Amino acid sequence: MPSDAVLYQAAALCLTYPDEDFVARLPLLREAAPQLREFVDHAAVTPPHELAAHYVQVFQVFDARHSLHLRRWPDGARPPVRFEDAYRAAGLAFTGEELPDFLPAVLELTARTGDTGLLTGHRGGLERLRCRLTDFGTPYASVLDAVCAALPPDPTGARP
């Protein structure tokens, strides 16, 4: 698996609700994705109940300011992306409890296929989310920093 694929998969794990499995995977995440070390180190020293409470505080379902659903971050310069079509084209059926535009699911799809199209198609939204997380002062911002830094340049030359 190429290094960016490992990063995208690790970032997907970091952006999901931090349960016991996540905590158990922290040493592997630290080793596999050094770009995420800041967040992983924070998660490793934070008591699990505090980490979970912070996740809920940051990514509240009904609060769009930090939404992990990419459709909430439209990019007016681009046509809407059909997430379901991207999963189908990759031969995958989206069966998760979340919607197909849930950033961790999109990151997993990107890791599996190597196709960054869904992420680059929402580059502006990802950058806005990254800035909002930075302004909020959450360690989750460093995960978005790493994801945005790994994205290939926009072939259209559009800026976020």
TIZATOR-122260 format. One record per residue (C-alpha): residue in one letter; residue number from 1; x, y, z. Coordinates in steps of 0.2 Angstrom, whole numbers, plus 2048, in hexadecimal, padded with zeros to 3 digits. Example, Ala and Ser with C-alpha at 12.3 -4.5 7.8 and 13.67 -1.06 7.14 Angstrom:
<rs>
@aa->A, i->1, c1->83E, c2->7EA, c3->827 $
@aa->S, i->2, c1->844, c2->7FB, c3->824 $
</rs>
This chain:
<rs>
@aa->M, i->1, c1->800, c2->800, c3->800 $
@aa->P, i->2, c1->808, c2->811, c3->7FB $
@aa->S, i->3, c1->80C, c2->81D, c3->809 $
@aa->D, i->4, c1->7FD, c2->829, c3->805 $
@aa->A, i->5, c1->7F1, c2->81A, c3->806 $
@aa->V, i->6, c1->7F8, c2->816, c3->817 $
@aa->L, i->7, c1->7F6, c2->828, c3->81C $
@aa->Y, i->8, c1->7E4, c2->829, c3->816 $
@aa->Q, i->9, c1->7DF, c2->818, c3->81F $
@aa->A, i->10, c1->7E7, c2->81E, c3->82F $
@aa->A, i->11, c1->7DF, c2->82F, c3->82E $
@aa->A, i->12, c1->7CE, c2->826, c3->82B $
@aa->L, i->13, c1->7D1, c2->81D, c3->83C $
@aa->C, i->14, c1->7D6, c2->82D, c3->844 $
@aa->L, i->15, c1->7C6, c2->836, c3->83F $
@aa->T, i->16, c1->7BA, c2->829, c3->845 $
@aa->Y, i->17, c1->7B3, c2->827, c3->856 $
@aa->P, i->18, c1->7C1, c2->822, c3->862 $
@aa->D, i->19, c1->7BC, c2->812, c3->869 $
@aa->E, i->20, c1->7C6, c2->804, c3->871 $
@aa->D, i->21, c1->7CC, c2->7FD, c3->860 $
@aa->F, i->22, c1->7D3, c2->80F, c3->85C $
@aa->V, i->23, c1->7DC, c2->810, c3->86C $
@aa->A, i->24, c1->7E4, c2->7FF, c3->869 $
@aa->R, i->25, c1->7EA, c2->804, c3->858 $
@aa->L, i->26, c1->7F3, c2->814, c3->85D $
@aa->P, i->27, c1->804, c2->80C, c3->85D $
@aa->L, i->28, c1->801, c2->805, c3->84B $
@aa->L, i->29, c1->7FB, c2->816, c3->846 $
@aa->R, i->30, c1->80A, c2->81F, c3->84D $
@aa->E, i->31, c1->815, c2->813, c3->843 $
@aa->A, i->32, c1->80C, c2->812, c3->833 $
@aa->A, i->33, c1->808, c2->825, c3->831 $
@aa->P, i->34, c1->815, c2->831, c3->838 $
@aa->Q, i->35, c1->80B, c2->83F, c3->830 $
@aa->L, i->36, c1->7FE, c2->83C, c3->83E $
@aa->R, i->37, c1->80A, c2->83B, c3->84C $
@aa->E, i->38, c1->804, c2->84B, c3->854 $
@aa->F, i->39, c1->7F2, c2->845, c3->855 $
@aa->V, i->40, c1->7F7, c2->833, c3->85A $
@aa->D, i->41, c1->802, c2->839, c3->868 $
@aa->H, i->42, c1->7F4, c2->844, c3->86F $
@aa->A, i->43, c1->7E8, c2->835, c3->86E $
@aa->A, i->44, c1->7F4, c2->829, c3->876 $
@aa->V, i->45, c1->7F5, c2->834, c3->886 $
@aa->T, i->46, c1->7E3, c2->83A, c3->887 $
@aa->P, i->47, c1->7D8, c2->82F, c3->891 $
@aa->P, i->48, c1->7CB, c2->825, c3->886 $
@aa->H, i->49, c1->7BC, c2->82D, c3->88D $
@aa->E, i->50, c1->7C3, c2->83F, c3->88B $
@aa->L, i->51, c1->7C8, c2->83A, c3->879 $
@aa->A, i->52, c1->7B6, c2->834, c3->875 $
@aa->A, i->53, c1->7AE, c2->843, c3->87D $
@aa->H, i->54, c1->7BA, c2->84F, c3->873 $
@aa->Y, i->55, c1->7B5, c2->846, c3->863 $
@aa->V, i->56, c1->7A3, c2->849, c3->867 $
@aa->Q, i->57, c1->7A6, c2->85B, c3->86B $
@aa->V, i->58, c1->7AF, c2->85E, c3->85B $
@aa->F, i->59, c1->7A5, c2->854, c3->84F $
@aa->Q, i->60, c1->794, c2->856, c3->856 $
@aa->V, i->61, c1->787, c2->84E, c3->84A $
@aa->F, i->62, c1->77C, c2->85D, c3->849 $
@aa->D, i->63, c1->78A, c2->86A, c3->848 $
@aa->A, i->64, c1->790, c2->86D, c3->836 $
@aa->R, i->65, c1->79F, c2->878, c3->83B $
@aa->H, i->66, c1->7AA, c2->869, c3->83C $
@aa->S, i->67, c1->7A0, c2->85C, c3->832 $
@aa->L, i->68, c1->7A9, c2->84D, c3->82C $
@aa->H, i->69, c1->79C, c2->84B, c3->81E $
@aa->L, i->70, c1->7A4, c2->852, c3->80E $
@aa->R, i->71, c1->793, c2->857, c3->806 $
@aa->R, i->72, c1->792, c2->865, c3->814 $
@aa->W, i->73, c1->7A1, c2->86D, c3->80C $
@aa->P, i->74, c1->79C, c2->870, c3->7FA $
@aa->D, i->75, c1->7A9, c2->878, c3->7EE $
@aa->G, i->76, c1->7A0, c2->884, c3->7E3 $
@aa->A, i->77, c1->7AD, c2->882, c3->7D6 $
@aa->R, i->78, c1->7AA, c2->870, c3->7D3 $
@aa->P, i->79, c1->79B, c2->865, c3->7CE $
@aa->P, i->80, c1->794, c2->85B, c3->7DD $
@aa->V, i->81, c1->79D, c2->84A, c3->7DF $
@aa->R, i->82, c1->793, c2->83A, c3->7DF $
@aa->F, i->83, c1->79A, c2->831, c3->7ED $
@aa->E, i->84, c1->78F, c2->821, c3->7EA $
@aa->D, i->85, c1->796, c2->820, c3->7D8 $
@aa->A, i->86, c1->7A8, c2->821, c3->7DE $
@aa->Y, i->87, c1->7A5, c2->812, c3->7EA $
@aa->R, i->88, c1->79C, c2->808, c3->7DC $
@aa->A, i->89, c1->7AA, c2->80C, c3->7D0 $
@aa->A, i->90, c1->7B6, c2->805, c3->7DC $
@aa->G, i->91, c1->7AC, c2->7F5, c3->7DD $
@aa->L, i->92, c1->7A7, c2->7F9, c3->7EF $
@aa->A, i->93, c1->796, c2->7FA, c3->7F7 $
@aa->F, i->94, c1->794, c2->807, c3->805 $
@aa->T, i->95, c1->78C, c2->7FE, c3->813 $
@aa->G, i->96, c1->792, c2->809, c3->822 $
@aa->E, i->97, c1->787, c2->811, c3->82F $
@aa->E, i->98, c1->78D, c2->822, c3->829 $
@aa->L, i->99, c1->789, c2->82A, c3->818 $
@aa->P, i->100, c1->795, c2->827, c3->809 $
@aa->D, i->101, c1->79C, c2->839, c3->80B $
@aa->F, i->102, c1->7A2, c2->836, c3->81D $
@aa->L, i->103, c1->7B5, c2->83B, c3->81C $
@aa->P, i->104, c1->7BC, c2->82C, c3->824 $
@aa->A, i->105, c1->7B2, c2->821, c3->818 $
@aa->V, i->106, c1->7B9, c2->82B, c3->809 $
@aa->L, i->107, c1->7CA, c2->82A, c3->810 $
@aa->E, i->108, c1->7C9, c2->817, c3->811 $
@aa->L, i->109, c1->7C2, c2->816, c3->7FF $
@aa->T, i->110, c1->7D1, c2->821, c3->7FA $
@aa->A, i->111, c1->7DD, c2->816, c3->803 $
@aa->R, i->112, c1->7D6, c2->806, c3->7FB $
@aa->T, i->113, c1->7D5, c2->80D, c3->7E9 $
@aa->G, i->114, c1->7E3, c2->81A, c3->7E8 $
@aa->D, i->115, c1->7D6, c2->826, c3->7E0 $
@aa->T, i->116, c1->7D7, c2->837, c3->7E9 $
@aa->G, i->117, c1->7C9, c2->83E, c3->7DE $
@aa->L, i->118, c1->7BC, c2->83F, c3->7EC $
@aa->L, i->119, c1->7C8, c2->848, c3->7F7 $
@aa->T, i->120, c1->7CF, c2->854, c3->7EA $
@aa->G, i->121, c1->7BD, c2->858, c3->7E5 $
@aa->H, i->122, c1->7BA, c2->85E, c3->7F6 $
@aa->R, i->123, c1->7CB, c2->866, c3->7F9 $
@aa->G, i->124, c1->7C3, c2->877, c3->7FD $
@aa->G, i->125, c1->7B8, c2->86F, c3->80A $
@aa->L, i->126, c1->7C6, c2->865, c3->812 $
@aa->E, i->127, c1->7D0, c2->875, c3->813 $
@aa->R, i->128, c1->7C2, c2->87E, c3->81B $
@aa->L, i->129, c1->7BF, c2->870, c3->827 $
@aa->R, i->130, c1->7D2, c2->870, c3->82B $
@aa->C, i->131, c1->7D1, c2->882, c3->82F $
@aa->R, i->132, c1->7C2, c2->881, c3->83A $
@aa->L, i->133, c1->7CA, c2->873, c3->844 $
@aa->T, i->134, c1->7DA, c2->87D, c3->846 $
@aa->D, i->135, c1->7D0, c2->88C, c3->84C $
@aa->F, i->136, c1->7C6, c2->881, c3->858 $
@aa->G, i->137, c1->7D7, c2->87B, c3->85F $
@aa->T, i->138, c1->7D4, c2->868, c3->85D $
@aa->P, i->139, c1->7E2, c2->85C, c3->85A $
@aa->Y, i->140, c1->7D7, c2->855, c3->84C $
@aa->A, i->141, c1->7DD, c2->863, c3->841 $
@aa->S, i->142, c1->7EE, c2->85B, c3->840 $
@aa->V, i->143, c1->7E5, c2->84C, c3->837 $
@aa->L, i->144, c1->7DD, c2->858, c3->82A $
@aa->D, i->145, c1->7EE, c2->860, c3->828 $
@aa->A, i->146, c1->7F6, c2->850, c3->823 $
@aa->V, i->147, c1->7E8, c2->84B, c3->818 $
@aa->C, i->148, c1->7E8, c2->85C, c3->80F $
@aa->A, i->149, c1->7FB, c2->85B, c3->80D $
@aa->A, i->150, c1->7FB, c2->84A, c3->805 $
@aa->L, i->151, c1->7EE, c2->84F, c3->7F8 $
@aa->P, i->152, c1->7F5, c2->851, c3->7E6 $
@aa->P, i->153, c1->7F4, c2->862, c3->7DE $
@aa->D, i->154, c1->7E4, c2->867, c3->7D6 $
@aa->P, i->155, c1->7E6, c2->863, c3->7C4 $
@aa->T, i->156, c1->7DA, c2->872, c3->7C0 $
@aa->G, i->157, c1->7E4, c2->87E, c3->7CA $
@aa->A, i->158, c1->7D6, c2->883, c3->7D5 $
@aa->R, i->159, c1->7DA, c2->889, c3->7E6 $
@aa->P, i->160, c1->7D0, c2->884, c3->7F6 $
</rs>
